[in-house]
Each structure stands twice: as structure tokens, then as C-alpha cells.
């Protein structure tokens, strides 16, 4: 388990969410460190448990960042995982960033987006990935020279005390389908409104 000092992490700050902060790893620029204050670490602890579960199940980390292990930071709970980096080694941006940047996507962009969303959904369905918060800010568009893919970087793992869907695939997949429908209705369908 790696140990960091909060002061050593500050120069590597990437962003802050409701509960936690994200940094580039000082020891490995191809990794990130996510930390939460101990008194507000519910989501972080849930994700650590969930990532360990996925590792034991030999789930490939294609559309979620690879879990590298817990980290020790005084007063915080945290973990390290692979950074989602574009071909130029910059941190990939949220899908929402690109949608805001291009305004109303054309037919070609919508076709690409449909393909990428389908790939993400099929991955989550195949490996019974449990989302607790699907939104356009939690999904990064990872762009390299030859390809692009969507990566779910936050909001994974069941929020329930007993995560039955994690262990019983039909229950987990039913929950995924419900969450995906809500996500599509709220965030995706407005993008495709008016497309042929």
C-alpha cells in the first residue's frame, strides 16, 4: 500500500467532486489517486470493495479504470487506479465536455456516439457492472490515435448494504437495465432528438 502526504498530492490536483478529490499520482503519472476525508468516505470504501470484487472475478478493466490498490493518506481513505489518458497523455475529458463543445452533433457524430454507448452498455451487461450514478460527467471519452471508447470513471458499485445484484447476475442486469433507461431518457435521448 502506497503512502502519500496531502501536501505532496496538492500540486497534482485534477478535480473535486461532492465527496472526494482526485490527483495525478506523484509516483506514477499514468495513475490517479482518489481520496475522501475519513468521515465522508462511504463512496470510496464502496468502490474499493467493488474493485476488489471485480479483480477476483477477473473482469477486464476495459471501460472502467484499472484498480491499483488502496493508498494511505493521513485523515483520508483512498485508492489508486489507472488514469484515463488520451493519445497525447492528457487526462481524457467527460463526454459532456465534447457534447457542449460541438453543440448539436451531426449525423456522423451521433452514429459514433451510438456505437460508443452501445459498446459501454454491452461491456457493463456482460460483466454485470453495477452503476450507482450514470451521468455524462462520470463517463470520459478516451481518444487515442486509432480509436476511442467511453470509460465510466465514477459511480460504480451497489449503494445497497447487501449488494445482491453484484453476486446474482439476473438481479444485477435488471438493475443495470433500469439505470441505463433512466440515463438514456435524461441525458442521451435529448442529444438524439430530431435525428433521422
Secondary structure, 3 states (H helix, E strand, C coil): CEEECHHHHHCCEEEECCCEEEEECCCCCCEEEEEEEHHHCHHHHHHHHHHHHHHHCCCCCCCCCCEEEEEEECCEEEEEEECCECCCCCECEEHHHHHHHHCCCCHHHHHHHHHHHHHHHHHHHHCCCCECCCCCCCEEEEECCCCEEEEECCCECCCCCCCHHHHCHHHHHHHHHHHHHHHHHHHHHHHHCCCC
